[in-house]
Amino acid sequence: MTISPPKSLPTPEELERQLAHFVNVTLLGGGTAVDRDTRLFEDGYMNSMRILDLIAMVEKSLGARIPDRSVRLANFRTIATIVRVFHPDAGAAPTSTPDRLLERRADRSRFASPVELLRQRGDLMVTGAGRVALTGFPLEVFQAVDDTVVRWAEALGAPEHRYPSLIDAAVLERAAVVIPSEAGDPQRPGSEPSVGTSAIPRLSARDDDRLSARDDDRLSARDDDRLSARDDKVALPPAVCYHAYPEWSGRTLSDSPTLLTARGHCYRYEDGNHIPLERLWEFTMREIIAIGTRQQVEDVRQSLVRRVTTLVDMLELEAVIETATDPFFAAGDEGRQRMQQAGALKYELRLAVDATGRTIAAASFNHHHDFFGTRFGIRLADDAPAHSGCVAFGLERWVLALCAQHGVERHAWPDGARAWLDEATQRRTRGTGA
């Protein structure tokens, strides 16, 4: 896109006044609520449409394009910040690095992938492309992470929900999730979708017996055709939270936030680039989901950022929590992507997994703004669309990072990490009555 230079460049002071007028009058419909120091995102004045208009206004005023890498909360927090960062006479330079809430370093000399050792011990089984089974020590770690998040959910007042693996394709479409076409179906060779598939095989109770006949070459061609029939009305979800929004569709919430937690299987094909424990086609996600006002959702998100920070310190993990963007925005989602970038609506916890310091995302802290509230007709008491957010934990990735950093022998773990694991194991044993 070519930006025409303005006839004359406004001074920094003039640009501040122009932007304040633009935000108050053009974007907000009048008034003087926003001044040069008002927090545009944290105080709720921006949405996915307004951010595009604001960026376009800045670019038009200055005659220069703002690079995608510079669309960050640190550069867009207030009108004064925007002018200081982007006006050529203001002296500051835009930052392109992610905003970080946490950065913790550790001794990497012992960091190593645990995958091969766990496979040799029989604690990790690769059951197929992008699928694993766990037992023994890694399963104990998996359950300890989940137990920790469940206790956080209980402290927040978020009850447990359980959802099926399948989800109506119409729900994902309503949530603006791109569902692969049959040509891009991951259950067909050579296909490369990024999420689950909308074409699920239909099997009757009798088909279980018929499937076993394949080994004896007794399955007829007619049976093969019938078993390959597919149901394009259901899909495999890429995240747990998509199950939650239909529960409140068309409803008005009370003054208190709606909270819940759920653990489920999620599906992302990852272009077939599967790595055990790290990039899985089928993986397990524990989420805490919040629906309410903007501030209620943000309070829950920040509370969980603090809890995770404390846990990372206790477990002595090398980690960062930094801003991120989702990699699977659809065409036409530029506003949502810019809003996520500039508003710091997504943070990721990234844990180191090898001696080079390479990291993987093990948790995400997401504020969806009013996107799902609008899409699913979830309203607040004042009839405004509800905000929503979720904090998600990829449990297999936590197993990978903990075992990569501390090893696969319990006795070799740091004292705090070992005590955490022992306590979680004891709680689970008491809970089962063993």
N, C-alpha and C positions, 0 to 999 in steps of 0.2 A: 504494500500500500504506500502510495506517495503522499507525503504531507506537504501542502503548499506553505511556504514561509509567510508569516504575517507581514503586513505592510510596515509595521514597526513593532519591535519587541517591547512588551510592557515591562515596566520596572518590577522588581520583586514585590514592592508594596502594592502596585497596581494589580499584579496578578493575584495577590491575596484577596483584594477586594472583589475582583472578577469571579474568583472561585467561590468565595463566600456567597455572593449574589446568585451564582449558578446553582449551588447546592440548595440554598434556602428557597429560591423562587422556582427554578426549573425542575429540580429533582424532588423537593419536598412540598411544593405547592404554595409557598408563601411563608412569611414569618422571619424570625431572626434567631432561630434555635441554635444554629451552627455559627461559631465564630472561628477565628484563626487557630485556636487551641483546643477546640472540641474534638474529642476522639471519634472519628467517623465510623469505625468498625466496632470497637469495644462498646460504644454507647448506642449501637443499633441503627445508625442512619443510612447504612449502605445495604443494598441487596444485589442480586446477580445482574439486574438490568442497570441499576444506578452506577455500578462500578465501571461498566463499559462506557456509559455516557461521560463519567468523570474523566476516565483515561482519554477519551476522544477530545474532551474540552481542553485538557492540559496539552495534548499533542497539537491541537489546532492553535492554541495560544502561543506556543513556543516554536511551532513549525518544525518539530522533530518527533520521531517515533520513539515511544518508550519500549525498550526491549522486554520480552517476556520475563527474562531473568531478573529484571528490576522491579517486577510487580510483587512487592513484599510489604508486609505490615510495617517494617522499619522505615520504608520509604513513603508510606501512604497513611500513617497514623493520624495526622491532622493536616489541615490546609497549610499551616506554617511549615510542617515537615515537607510536604509536597513541593512547595516553593523553594525551600532551602536545598532540597536534593536535586531538583530538575531544572531550576532556572540557572542559566549559564553564568549569571553575575552574582549568584548567591554564595558561591565558594565551596559548597559541600559536594560530595560525590555519592551516587546511588550505591547501595550495597546489593550484591547479588548472591550473598551467602545466606543459607537458611537461618532463621531466628532459632536460637538454641535456649532451651529451658534447663538443660542438664548436660554436662560433659564430665564423665568420670573415666579416668585412665587406670589401668592395672598392669601388672607384670605379664607380658605376653610370652615369656620364654617357655611356658608350659602349654600354651594354646595349641591345640591340634584337633583335627576332625576326629570324632569318636565313632564314625559310621562303620568303618571296617572292623574295628574291635568289637563293637556291639553285635555286628553280624556274626563274627566268629564265635562269640559267646552264646548266640542264639537268642539274644534279647531284642534284636531288631530283625524283622523279616520283610524283605521287599516282595510283596505278593503280586505285583504287576506294575505296569507303567504308572508312576505317580501315586502308588499306594503302598502303605507300610502297615505292619502289625508290630505291637510292642508287648513286651513282658518284662518281668524282673525289674532291674534298677531303673531303666528309662521310663517304664510305666509308673513306677513310684514317683519319679520326678514330675511326670505329666500330671498325675493326680494331685501332687502337692501344689503345683501352680494353680490348678483349677480350684482346689480347696481354698487357697488364699483369696482368690477373686470372689468366690461365693461368700466368704466371710465379710469382704468389703461390701458386697451387695446387701447382705443382711444388715450391716451397720447403717446403710443408706435407706433401708426400708424397701428394697427391691425384691419382690417375691420371685420364686423360681417358676419358669414356664418351660414347657417341653413342646417342641414342634417336630413335625415329620421331616424327612429328607426332601420329599417332593414339595413343590410349590406351584400354584397355578401360574401359568405363563402370563395370564392377564395381569397378575399382581406385579410381576417384573416389568411388564410393558408400562403399566401405570406409574411405576417408580423410575421410568426412563432408563432401564437397564437394557442394553442391546442384546437381544437373544439371537444366537447364531441361526442362520438359515440352514436348511437341510444340507445344502452344498458345503456348509462349514461345520458340519456336525462332528464332534470329537469322537463319536462312536463309529464313524466311518473312516477308513484309512485315508491318509493324506489330508485330513482337515485340520484347521488350526484356529479354533475359536479361543477366546480368552476366558470365558466363563462356562457354565454348565450348558446343557443342551435342551432344547425345547422339544426334542423328539425322543420320548422314552419308550422302550419296548413294552408292549402289553403282553403279560403272561397270565394265563388262568391257573387255577389250582392244579388242573390236569397237566399243565405244561411242565411242571417239575418232573413228573415221571417221564414225559416225552423227551425232555432234555437229556436225561441219562441215557436214552437210547442212541444218542449220537455216537457214543463210543463204540456201539455195536453195529453201526451203520444201518439201524432199523428205522430211522426217521425219514419219512417220505418227503418228496419234493413239495407236496401240498402242505405238509406240516411246516416245512422250512419257510414257505411263503407266509403262512399264518403267523408264525412266531416273529417274523420280521415286520409285521404290521406295527405302526408306531402311533403314539398319542401325542399330538402336537399341542395339547391343551395344558400340559404340565411341564415343569422344568426342574433343573437342579440348581439350587440357589448359590450365588457366589458369596453371600454373607447371611448371617442369622437374622439381622434386624429386619430384613424384608418381610419376614413372617409376622412381625409385630404390628405394622401400621394398619393392616386391614381390620384388626381387632377394634380399633378406635375410629375407623372410617365413618364419617358423617356424624360424629359425636362432639359434644361440647364438654371440655374438661372442667374440673373443679379448680379452685384456687391453688390447690397443692399440685406439685408435679406428679406425673405418672411415671413410675419406675418399674423396671422388671429386669430379670437376668435370665439367660438361656444359654445352653451349650448345644451345639449341633454340628452336623457334617456339612462342609461347604465344598464347592467345586470350582476350580479354575484350571483350565487346560494348560496354561503357561506356554502355549505354542509347542507343546510336546517336549519342552526342555525340562524334563523332570530330574530332580536331584533328591535323594532320600532325606527326609526330614526338613529339607529347605524349600524345595519347589515341588509341591505335591498337587496332583490332580484332585484328590480327595483328602481333606484335612479337617481338623477339629478346631472350632472357634468357640470361645466363651465370650459373651458380650454382656455388658450392662447398658441398658437403653433408657433414655430419659426423654419425655415429651412434656412440654410446658411452655412457660415464657422464655424469652431469650436469656434472661438472667438466671432463671432456674436451671436451664440446660447448661449454661456456662459454669455455674457453681458446681454442678455434679462433675463436669469435665475437669475443672481445675482441682477439685477434691481428689479425683483419681490420679491426676498427674502427681500430686503430692504423695499419695500412697505408693505409687510405683517408684518414685524417687527414693523414698525411704526403704523400700524393698531392695532396690538395686544396691543401695549403700550396705544394707545388712548382708546381702549375698556376695558383696565384694566383686561386682561385675563391671567389666569395661562396657560403657554404654553412653549413648547420647539420646536426648529427646529434642527433636528439631522439627521445624515446619516441613510439610510435604504436600504433594498433590496426588490425587488419584490418577493412575495411568490409563484408565479406561473411559474417559469422557467421550461421549458420542459426538458426531458432527452436529453443530448447532449448540453445543454446550459451552461455548467460549465464556459466557457470562458466569456460569457456575465455576469454571476453572479459575477465572480471574478473581472471583469473590473468594474462593478457597485460598488462593495465593496471598492476595492483599489483606484479607481478614484473618489470616493465620487460623483458619477453621479446621485444619488438620495438622496434628502433630503425630510423629512416629517415635516410638522407642526402638532404637537400633542397637543390637547387641553384637559384639565382636565374636567371630567364630574361627579365626585362625591367627597365626603369629604375625601376619601382615597387617592385622587390624581391620580386615574386611568385615563389614557389618551386614546384618539382615534385619528387616523390620519384624519385631516380635509382638508389638502392640501398636494400636493407633487410637488417637483421641480425636473424635470427629464431632463437629457442630454443623449440622445440615442447614442451619438457618430455618426459614419457614418452607423449604422446598417440599418436604414430605407432608407437612401440615396442609399445604395448598393442594398437593396432588391427591391426597386421600380425604380431604374435607374435614380435617381435625381442627376444631375451633377452640379458642379460649373464651372465657366468660364475657369478654368485651367484643366477641365475634371476629377477632383477628385470627389469622391462621396460626396454629401452634408452631413453635420451634421444636426441633428434635435433635438428638445427638446420641452417639453410641461410643463406648470404649471397648475395643475388641482385642482379644488375646489369642494369638496363634499358638496353640499348646505344643504342637510338635516342634515348632521353632524355638520355644523356650527350652525344650529338652535338648535340642542340638546345641544351643548357646551355653547352657549350664554345663553340659558334659564336655564341650569343647574347651571351656575356660577352666573347669575344675577337675576334669577327668571322670572316669567311670567307676572309681572306687570310692565308696562312701567315706572311708577313713581318711582319704587324702583331701577331702573338702575342707575349706576354712571352717573354724569353729561356729561362726554365726550361721553359715549356710547349712552345715550339718545339723545344728540344733533346729533350724527351720524345717528341714526335711523330716527329722525325727518327730517333731511335734505334729506335723501334718499326718504322718503315718499313724501315730497314736490316736489322733482324733478319728481317722477313718476306721481304725480297728475297733475303737469303742462304738462307733456308729453302726457297725455291722454286727455288733454283739459277739465278736470273736473273742 
